[in-house]
Amino acid sequence: MLPEMPALMIAGPGELHDEDLAVLGRQPIAHYGDVWTELHGQVVADLGSFLGCADPPYLMPGSGTMALDAALMNLFEPGARVVVPQTGYFGVRLSEVARAQHLEVVEVPVEVGAAVDVARVAEVAAGTDGVLCVHVETATGVRHPVEELASVARDAGVPLVVDGIASVGGEALSLDGMGIAAVATATQKGLEAPPGLGIVALGPGGRERMEARRERPPTWYLDLARWDWYRREWGAWHPHPVTMPTNLILALASSLRRLLETGLDGVVARRADLAKRCREGLRGLGLEPVPEAGVEANLIVAAWAEDPEAIQKHLLSAGIMISGGLDPLKGRTIRVGLMGRTATEEMVDRLLSEIGAFLGR
């Protein structure tokens, strides 16, 4: 048996809302047949609405990093040159995923706390095969300008692929509206669902790029054309090539209904207000935000701290878990996740009160 667990305010996953949590306690249903295909089709359609893409997204068992692997593997062939801004820990991860697929990476430095310099990307994008960028860097809490980067990529005649794992559901994002070729994300952060599902969504130029490959990707599981085949040929009863975790998808269906009732604009606005409340509260306690003004993310609040581990330990004793820093800020920052059931003013105020008590302020 697990001991009593603290309230999660980490950088993901978030705690589930009660109605979504209840779905996980039901018996599994068959991952094929009339009932399932209707349910699955509605979830995929709802994801498309939420992501702003006419092309139906791919919902795949696995992590967000798996979705990144799939997006890169299907849009680029070995030997392709891609530009990757080094936004922080997950910008480095994006370069690692690209190199693992034998892509040549052109790195663009990014100052800690600053957004990607779009002009610097424009200088090197011409003559490459694509631009890859993290939308929200979980290590720094910085939101990067993916719409402007999409424009730069279009001018260079190449696709933009976005890591939206820490941004989808927390930031304004529309693949078709912004001209983004592909987004990879996961369900456990802004979508407020359980971990275990990755999502790949294609926007303008994404499918064309995928279909222009000389050879199919060297993978069975992550080959999106295979997922297309099952949608097309088996769609009436089994629209995917693998067994699906039905309860996870039904919990996602529940959370998506709630989010879509509010609407993406409303969801983003509410989360922006909560993140501002958290940042200003931390600043009032002497913990300055890591991001520069105007580029602060909504789902992750990162702040400088002299002894982050001590703050974390105190909060744990008070029943709250937050995240510490990741490279390049390990040992110098705390990170607060504002997602799921604990993303409320009451929890933020409780968090700030406990940190204030620890600091004697």
BELRAVEN-V272098 format. One record per residue. N is the residue number from 1. RES is the residue in three letters. SS is DSSP state (h for helix, s for strand, l for the rest). OMEGA is omega in whole degrees, 0 to 359 (999 if undefined). D_LAST is the distance of its C-alpha to the last C-alpha in Angstrom with 2 decimals. Layout:
((N:RES:SS:OMEGA:D_LAST) (N:RES:SS:OMEGA:D_LAST))
This chain:
((1:MET:l:177:37.80) (2:LEU:l:171:34.29) (3:PRO:l:176:31.42) (4:GLU:l:187:28.96) (5:MET:l:178:27.17) (6:PRO:l:174:23.57) (7:ALA:s:183:22.99) (8:LEU:s:168:23.71) (9:MET:l:180:21.43) (10:ILE:l:183:23.11) (11:ALA:l:177:25.11) (12:GLY:l:3:28.14) (13:PRO:l:174:29.82) (14:GLY:l:176:28.23) (15:GLU:s:181:28.85) (16:LEU:l:170:32.07) (17:HIS:l:187:32.54) (18:ASP:h:183:34.59) (19:GLU:h:177:37.77) (20:ASP:h:179:37.73) (21:LEU:h:181:36.97) (22:ALA:h:181:39.96) (23:VAL:h:183:42.28) (24:LEU:h:181:41.65) (25:GLY:l:179:43.00) (26:ARG:l:173:46.37) (27:GLN:l:176:49.42) (28:PRO:l:173:49.98) (29:ILE:l:180:52.54) (30:ALA:l:181:55.17) (31:HIS:l:176:54.13) (32:TYR:l:180:57.41) (33:GLY:l:188:59.63) (34:ASP:h:182:59.56) (35:VAL:h:183:56.42) (36:TRP:h:184:54.36) (37:THR:h:178:55.66) (38:GLU:h:179:54.78) (39:LEU:h:181:51.23) (40:HIS:h:180:50.71) (41:GLY:h:179:52.21) (42:GLN:h:178:49.88) (43:VAL:h:179:46.76) (44:VAL:h:178:48.06) (45:ALA:h:179:48.85) (46:ASP:h:176:45.39) (47:LEU:h:178:43.82) (48:GLY:h:177:46.13) (49:SER:h:183:45.01) (50:PHE:h:182:41.33) (51:LEU:h:178:41.94) (52:GLY:l:179:44.40) (53:CYS:l:179:47.35) (54:ALA:l:178:50.92) (55:ASP:l:183:51.75) (56:PRO:l:179:50.82) (57:PRO:l:175:47.94) (58:TYR:s:178:48.45) (59:LEU:s:192:46.49) (60:MET:s:174:46.76) (61:PRO:s:181:45.65) (62:GLY:l:184:43.26) (63:SER:l:174:40.00) (64:GLY:h:178:38.80) (65:THR:h:173:39.93) (66:MET:h:179:43.33) (67:ALA:h:175:43.42) (68:LEU:h:177:42.71) (69:ASP:h:182:45.55) (70:ALA:h:182:47.82) (71:ALA:h:182:47.05) (72:LEU:h:183:47.72) (73:MET:h:183:50.71) (74:ASN:h:181:52.39) (75:LEU:h:184:51.84) (76:PHE:l:176:52.57) (77:GLU:l:180:55.30) (78:PRO:l:181:55.12) (79:GLY:l:179:55.33) (80:ALA:l:178:53.56) (81:ARG:s:181:51.20) (82:VAL:s:178:47.79) (83:VAL:s:181:44.92) (84:VAL:s:173:41.46) (85:PRO:s:183:38.37) (86:GLN:s:187:36.04) (87:THR:l:184:32.87) (88:GLY:l:185:31.14) (89:TYR:h:184:31.64) (90:PHE:h:167:33.61) (91:GLY:h:175:35.51) (92:VAL:h:178:36.73) (93:ARG:h:180:37.56) (94:LEU:h:175:39.60) (95:SER:h:180:41.56) (96:GLU:h:179:42.18) (97:VAL:h:180:43.54) (98:ALA:h:181:45.77) (99:ARG:h:177:47.12) (100:ALA:h:177:47.83) (101:GLN:l:175:50.14) (102:HIS:l:171:51.84) (103:LEU:l:176:50.46) (104:GLU:s:186:50.11) (105:VAL:s:172:46.57) (106:VAL:s:184:45.88) (107:GLU:s:175:42.22) (108:VAL:s:181:40.30) (109:PRO:s:177:37.17) (110:VAL:l:179:33.93) (111:GLU:l:178:30.99) (112:VAL:l:179:27.66) (113:GLY:l:181:25.74) (114:ALA:l:173:28.95) (115:ALA:l:176:31.50) (116:VAL:l:175:35.01) (117:ASP:l:185:37.18) (118:VAL:h:181:40.00) (119:ALA:h:179:42.38) (120:ARG:h:176:42.12) (121:VAL:h:180:42.99) (122:ALA:h:181:45.89) (123:GLU:h:186:47.24) (124:VAL:h:186:47.80) (125:ALA:h:181:48.42) (126:ALA:l:180:52.06) (127:GLY:l:175:54.40) (128:THR:l:182:52.02) (129:ASP:l:180:52.28) (130:GLY:s:176:48.84) (131:VAL:s:178:45.15) (132:LEU:s:180:42.48) (133:CYS:s:171:38.81) (134:VAL:s:178:35.61) (135:HIS:l:173:34.33) (136:VAL:s:179:30.69) (137:GLU:s:185:29.71) (138:THR:l:182:27.59) (139:ALA:l:187:26.31) (140:THR:l:183:24.84) (141:GLY:l:181:24.43) (142:VAL:s:173:26.97) (143:ARG:s:183:29.74) (144:HIS:l:192:33.03) (145:PRO:l:186:35.82) (146:VAL:h:179:38.42) (147:GLU:h:177:40.47) (148:GLU:h:178:41.05) (149:LEU:h:177:41.78) (150:ALA:h:178:44.31) (151:SER:h:177:46.05) (152:VAL:h:180:46.20) (153:ALA:h:178:47.64) (154:ARG:h:179:50.22) (155:ASP:h:179:51.30) (156:ALA:h:180:51.83) (157:GLY:l:182:53.73) (158:VAL:l:179:51.46) (159:PRO:s:169:49.20) (160:LEU:s:174:45.40) (161:VAL:s:187:43.95) (162:VAL:s:167:40.31) (163:ASP:s:181:37.95) (164:GLY:l:186:36.33) (165:ILE:l:181:34.81) (166:ALA:l:181:31.19) (167:SER:l:185:32.24) (168:VAL:s:184:34.94) (169:GLY:l:179:33.65) (170:GLY:l:182:30.53) (171:GLU:s:173:32.19) (172:ALA:l:181:35.34) (173:LEU:l:177:38.15) (174:SER:l:182:41.89) (175:LEU:h:183:44.33) (176:ASP:h:182:47.33) (177:GLY:h:182:45.56) (178:MET:h:180:43.91) (179:GLY:l:180:46.86) (180:ILE:l:185:45.13) (181:ALA:l:181:47.74) (182:ALA:s:173:45.74) (183:VAL:s:171:42.34) (184:ALA:s:179:41.35) (185:THR:s:181:38.61) (186:ALA:s:192:37.76) (187:THR:l:195:36.95) (188:GLN:l:181:33.73) (189:LYS:l:184:31.12) (190:GLY:l:178:31.67) (191:LEU:l:171:34.85) (192:GLU:l:180:32.98) (193:ALA:l:180:35.84) (194:PRO:l:171:36.29) (195:PRO:l:177:36.57) (196:GLY:l:179:40.13) (197:LEU:s:173:41.57) (198:GLY:s:183:41.87) (199:ILE:s:171:43.09) (200:VAL:s:179:45.19) (201:ALA:s:181:45.97) (202:LEU:s:176:48.52) (203:GLY:l:183:48.59) (204:PRO:l:178:51.01) (205:GLY:l:184:52.95) (206:GLY:h:180:51.42) (207:ARG:h:179:54.40) (208:GLU:h:179:56.87) (209:ARG:h:180:55.28) (210:MET:h:183:55.37) (211:GLU:h:180:59.00) (212:ALA:l:179:60.04) (213:ARG:l:176:59.44) (214:ARG:l:180:62.57) (215:GLU:l:175:61.89) (216:ARG:l:178:59.82) (217:PRO:l:181:56.57) (218:PRO:l:181:57.13) (219:THR:l:173:55.43) (220:TRP:l:187:56.57) (221:TYR:l:188:53.31) (222:LEU:l:178:51.50) (223:ASP:l:184:54.59) (224:LEU:h:176:53.76) (225:ALA:h:176:57.46) (226:ARG:h:176:58.00) (227:TRP:h:176:55.45) (228:ASP:h:181:57.34) (229:TRP:h:180:60.60) (230:TYR:h:175:59.37) (231:ARG:h:185:58.07) (232:ARG:h:188:61.48) (233:GLU:h:182:63.85) (234:TRP:l:189:62.15) (235:GLY:l:182:59.89) (236:ALA:l:181:61.71) (237:TRP:l:184:60.67) (238:HIS:l:192:58.52) (239:PRO:l:180:56.74) (240:HIS:l:187:55.01) (241:PRO:l:185:56.37) (242:VAL:l:173:54.23) (243:THR:l:182:53.14) (244:MET:l:176:50.04) (245:PRO:l:192:47.11) (246:THR:h:182:47.96) (247:ASN:h:177:45.04) (248:LEU:h:182:42.51) (249:ILE:h:177:44.37) (250:LEU:h:175:44.60) (251:ALA:h:175:40.83) (252:LEU:h:178:40.49) (253:ALA:h:180:43.04) (254:SER:h:181:40.94) (255:SER:h:179:37.73) (256:LEU:h:178:39.76) (257:ARG:h:180:41.29) (258:ARG:h:181:37.93) (259:LEU:h:182:36.70) (260:LEU:h:175:40.02) (261:GLU:h:177:40.00) (262:THR:h:184:36.89) (263:GLY:l:184:38.30) (264:LEU:h:181:36.81) (265:ASP:h:180:35.70) (266:GLY:h:178:33.87) (267:VAL:h:181:32.28) (268:VAL:h:181:31.08) (269:ALA:h:180:29.79) (270:ARG:h:182:27.80) (271:ARG:h:176:26.27) (272:ALA:h:179:25.55) (273:ASP:h:181:23.63) (274:LEU:h:179:21.56) (275:ALA:h:178:20.88) (276:LYS:h:178:19.84) (277:ARG:h:180:17.37) (278:CYS:h:181:15.88) (279:ARG:h:182:15.98) (280:GLU:h:177:14.50) (281:GLY:h:178:11.56) (282:LEU:h:178:11.06) (283:ARG:h:178:11.76) (284:GLY:h:177:9.14) (285:LEU:l:179:6.58) (286:GLY:l:180:9.02) (287:LEU:l:186:11.53) (288:GLU:l:177:14.72) (289:PRO:s:176:17.55) (290:VAL:l:184:20.61) (291:PRO:l:170:23.24) (292:GLU:l:180:24.44) (293:ALA:l:176:24.33) (294:GLY:l:180:27.06) (295:VAL:l:181:27.59) (296:GLU:s:179:24.65) (297:ALA:l:183:25.93) (298:ASN:l:183:25.45) (299:LEU:l:183:25.62) (300:ILE:s:174:23.46) (301:VAL:s:180:20.07) (302:ALA:s:181:19.56) (303:ALA:s:177:16.60) (304:TRP:s:178:16.37) (305:ALA:l:181:14.34) (306:GLU:l:181:14.89) (307:ASP:l:184:15.33) (308:PRO:h:182:16.11) (309:GLU:h:179:18.16) (310:ALA:h:177:15.51) (311:ILE:h:179:13.36) (312:GLN:h:181:16.70) (313:LYS:h:178:17.59) (314:HIS:h:180:14.56) (315:LEU:h:177:15.23) (316:LEU:h:178:18.87) (317:SER:h:177:18.36) (318:ALA:l:175:16.84) (319:GLY:l:179:19.89) (320:ILE:s:176:18.83) (321:MET:s:172:20.42) (322:ILE:l:181:19.53) (323:SER:s:171:21.44) (324:GLY:s:183:21.00) (325:GLY:l:171:22.67) (326:LEU:l:176:26.41) (327:ASP:l:9:28.58) (328:PRO:l:186:28.26) (329:LEU:l:181:24.47) (330:LYS:l:180:24.51) (331:GLY:l:182:21.85) (332:ARG:l:185:19.82) (333:THR:s:165:18.56) (334:ILE:s:178:17.50) (335:ARG:s:181:19.62) (336:VAL:s:176:19.20) (337:GLY:s:180:22.53) (338:LEU:l:185:23.07) (339:MET:l:177:26.51) (340:GLY:s:189:28.48) (341:ARG:l:183:27.57) (342:THR:l:179:23.80) (343:ALA:l:181:23.62) (344:THR:l:176:22.47) (345:GLU:h:181:19.87) (346:GLU:h:180:19.13) (347:MET:h:177:18.51) (348:VAL:h:180:16.36) (349:ASP:h:177:14.13) (350:ARG:h:178:14.19) (351:LEU:h:182:13.37) (352:LEU:h:179:10.31) (353:SER:h:180:9.13) (354:GLU:h:178:10.00) (355:ILE:h:178:8.47) (356:GLY:h:179:4.94) (357:ALA:h:179:6.22) (358:PHE:h:182:7.79) (359:LEU:h:181:5.51) (360:GLY:l:182:3.80) (361:ARG:l:999:0.00))
